[in-house]
Amino acid sequence: MIGKPPDPTRMLRAAGLLVKYYLLAWFCFTVLCLMLIGLGAFHLLSVLLMTLGLLLARLAIFLFCFVAVAAIAEAWKYW
């Protein structure tokens, strides 16, 4: 097939956006943890790590599965 590659499906574009915002959330979470360490709020930091850390870890599993399904659906389209 010569020419312009086909546009990705909506599902694959949504997976890309979710990955982008997931990584942005991890970056913001890291900055927040560093600020709390600098301020000496270790109790608040431990609560944050237990709640948001677990949430972001579970989101990673969901996101991995969503990206895999989107990639399989994209490949299935051309099979």
Backbone as JSON, one array per atom type, in Angstrom:
{
  "sequence": "MIGKPPDPTRMLRAAGLLVKYYLLAWFCFTVLCLMLIGLGAFHLLSVLLMTLGLLLARLAIFLFCFVAVAAIAEAWKYW",
  "N": [[0.84, -1.17, 0.0], [0.81, 2.03, -1.04], [1.3, 5.43, -0.26], [-0.57, 7.7, 1.76], [-0.7, 6.75, 5.17], [-3.37, 4.92, 6.79], [-5.85, 6.56, 8.84], [-5.85, 6.36, 12.41], [-8.19, 4.47, 14.43], [-11.02, 5.64, 16.38], [-10.92, 4.52, 18.88], [-8.22, 3.86, 19.24], [-7.08, 6.4, 19.15], [-8.28, 7.47, 21.45], [-7.1, 5.82, 23.36], [-4.46, 6.67, 23.15], [-4.71, 9.31, 24.06], [-5.53, 8.8, 26.7], [-3.24, 7.54, 27.72], [-1.45, 9.66, 27.55], [-2.55, 11.55, 29.38], [-2.48, 10.01, 31.66], [0.27, 9.69, 32.12], [0.85, 12.37, 32.57], [-0.56, 12.74, 34.93], [0.93, 11.12, 36.66], [3.31, 12.57, 36.64], [2.51, 15.0, 37.84], [1.74, 13.99, 40.32], [4.2, 13.13, 41.29], [5.57, 15.58, 41.51], [3.97, 16.8, 43.46], [4.44, 15.07, 45.63], [7.16, 15.55, 46.05], [7.04, 18.24, 46.8], [5.59, 18.02, 49.2], [7.41, 16.57, 50.74], [9.43, 18.45, 50.91], [8.13, 20.38, 52.44], [7.78, 19.03, 54.76], [5.56, 17.49, 55.41], [4.97, 14.68, 56.22], [3.05, 12.89, 57.16], [0.76, 13.5, 55.7], [1.77, 12.88, 53.23], [2.1, 10.09, 53.4], [-0.57, 9.25, 53.52], [-1.45, 10.15, 51.04], [0.16, 8.62, 49.33], [-0.82, 6.09, 49.85], [-3.5, 6.23, 48.95], [-3.78, 7.67, 46.38], [-1.61, 6.53, 45.07], [-2.27, 3.8, 44.92], [-4.58, 4.02, 43.38], [-3.56, 5.08, 40.95], [-1.93, 2.96, 40.24], [-3.78, 0.89, 39.78], [-5.15, 2.04, 37.69], [-3.17, 1.92, 35.78], [-3.12, -0.79, 35.09], [-5.68, -1.08, 33.96], [-5.37, 0.71, 31.82], [-3.33, -0.47, 30.33], [-4.62, -2.79, 29.44], [-6.67, -1.61, 27.93], [-5.24, -0.3, 25.89], [-4.1, -2.52, 24.68], [-6.4, -3.86, 23.7], [-7.33, -1.91, 21.94], [-5.22, -1.83, 20.08], [-5.34, -4.43, 19.07], [-7.89, -4.37, 17.94], [-7.45, -2.48, 15.97], [-5.59, -3.79, 14.35], [-7.1, -5.96, 13.6], [-8.86, -4.88, 11.86], [-7.53, -4.71, 9.42], [-6.94, -7.28, 8.74]],
  "CA": [[0.0, 0.0, 0.0], [1.63, 3.23, -1.17], [0.54, 6.66, -0.03], [-0.8, 8.12, 3.14], [-1.19, 5.66, 6.02], [-4.76, 5.14, 7.23], [-6.03, 7.21, 10.13], [-6.19, 5.4, 13.47], [-9.59, 4.49, 14.84], [-11.31, 6.48, 17.54], [-10.51, 3.81, 20.08], [-6.77, 3.99, 19.37], [-6.81, 7.8, 19.52], [-8.67, 7.62, 22.85], [-6.07, 5.16, 24.16], [-3.31, 7.56, 23.16], [-5.0, 10.43, 24.97], [-5.52, 8.3, 28.07], [-1.84, 7.35, 28.11], [-0.87, 10.99, 27.74], [-3.01, 12.15, 30.63], [-2.02, 9.16, 32.75], [1.65, 10.08, 32.4], [0.79, 13.7, 33.15], [-1.0, 12.58, 36.32], [2.08, 10.63, 37.42], [4.25, 13.68, 36.78], [1.96, 15.92, 38.85], [1.79, 13.28, 41.6], [5.59, 13.17, 41.72], [5.87, 16.95, 41.94], [3.27, 17.0, 44.72], [5.16, 14.34, 46.68], [8.4, 16.28, 46.34], [6.68, 19.45, 47.55], [5.23, 17.63, 50.56], [8.65, 16.22, 51.43], [10.09, 19.72, 51.2], [7.41, 21.07, 53.5], [7.81, 18.2, 55.96], [4.24, 16.92, 55.69], [5.15, 13.25, 55.96], [1.8, 12.17, 57.42], [-0.08, 13.71, 54.52], [2.41, 12.16, 52.13], [1.8, 8.66, 53.51], [-1.98, 9.07, 53.14], [-1.52, 10.35, 49.6], [0.76, 7.47, 48.66], [-1.71, 4.92, 49.98], [-4.74, 6.37, 48.18], [-3.56, 7.99, 44.97], [-0.67, 5.57, 44.5], [-3.03, 2.6, 44.56], [-5.48, 4.36, 42.27], [-2.79, 5.18, 39.72], [-1.46, 1.62, 39.88], [-4.92, 0.17, 39.19], [-5.4, 2.67, 36.4], [-2.16, 1.43, 34.85], [-3.56, -2.1, 34.62], [-6.78, -0.83, 33.05], [-4.87, 1.38, 30.63], [-2.6, -1.46, 29.54], [-5.62, -3.64, 28.78], [-7.38, -0.8, 26.93], [-4.33, -0.1, 24.75], [-3.98, -3.8, 23.99], [-7.64, -4.1, 22.96], [-7.37, -0.95, 20.82], [-4.26, -2.26, 19.07], [-5.87, -5.63, 18.43], [-9.02, -3.96, 17.1], [-6.89, -1.79, 14.8], [-4.98, -4.81, 13.5], [-8.18, -6.83, 13.1], [-9.5, -4.16, 10.77], [-6.8, -4.92, 8.17], [-6.6, -8.68, 8.58]],
  "C": [[0.89, 1.24, 0.0], [0.74, 4.44, -0.94], [0.43, 6.95, 1.45], [-1.29, 6.94, 3.97], [-2.6, 5.95, 6.51], [-4.8, 5.8, 8.61], [-6.37, 6.16, 11.19], [-7.66, 5.53, 13.87], [-9.76, 5.37, 16.07], [-10.83, 5.83, 18.83], [-9.0, 3.94, 20.31], [-6.39, 5.42, 19.72], [-7.17, 8.06, 20.98], [-7.63, 6.97, 23.76], [-4.81, 6.02, 24.24], [-3.51, 8.75, 24.1], [-4.98, 9.98, 26.42], [-4.11, 8.07, 28.57], [-1.18, 8.69, 28.39], [-1.28, 11.6, 29.07], [-2.64, 11.3, 31.84], [-0.58, 9.52, 33.13], [1.72, 11.48, 33.0], [0.36, 13.64, 34.61], [0.14, 12.06, 37.18], [3.1, 11.73, 37.64], [3.78, 14.65, 37.86], [2.0, 15.28, 40.23], [3.21, 13.3, 42.16], [5.98, 14.54, 42.23], [5.2, 17.24, 43.28], [3.98, 16.29, 45.87], [6.46, 15.05, 47.04], [8.12, 17.57, 47.11], [6.32, 19.12, 48.99], [6.44, 17.21, 51.37], [9.4, 17.49, 51.82], [9.43, 20.48, 52.33], [7.38, 20.28, 54.81], [6.48, 17.6, 56.35], [4.25, 15.43, 55.39], [3.88, 12.45, 56.22], [0.85, 12.3, 56.23], [0.47, 12.95, 53.33], [2.09, 10.67, 52.2], [0.35, 8.37, 53.14], [-2.13, 9.18, 51.63], [-0.95, 9.15, 48.84], [-0.14, 6.24, 48.73], [-2.93, 5.04, 49.09], [-4.46, 6.59, 46.7], [-2.58, 7.02, 44.31], [-1.37, 4.3, 44.07], [-3.97, 2.86, 43.39], [-4.72, 4.43, 40.95], [-2.24, 3.82, 39.28], [-2.59, 0.8, 39.24], [-5.28, 0.75, 37.82], [-4.39, 2.2, 35.36], [-2.56, 0.08, 34.26], [-4.71, -1.93, 33.62], [-6.29, -0.23, 31.74], [-4.1, 0.42, 29.74], [-3.58, -2.35, 28.77], [-6.35, -2.88, 27.67], [-6.52, -0.57, 25.7], [-4.18, -1.4, 23.97], [-5.22, -4.11, 23.15], [-7.73, -3.17, 21.76], [-6.4, -1.36, 19.72], [-4.74, -3.51, 18.34], [-7.03, -5.29, 17.5], [-8.53, -3.26, 15.83], [-6.29, -2.8, 13.84], [-6.05, -5.7, 12.87], [-8.86, -6.2, 11.88], [-8.85, -4.46, 9.43], [-6.44, -6.37, 7.93], [-7.47, -9.34, 7.56]]
}
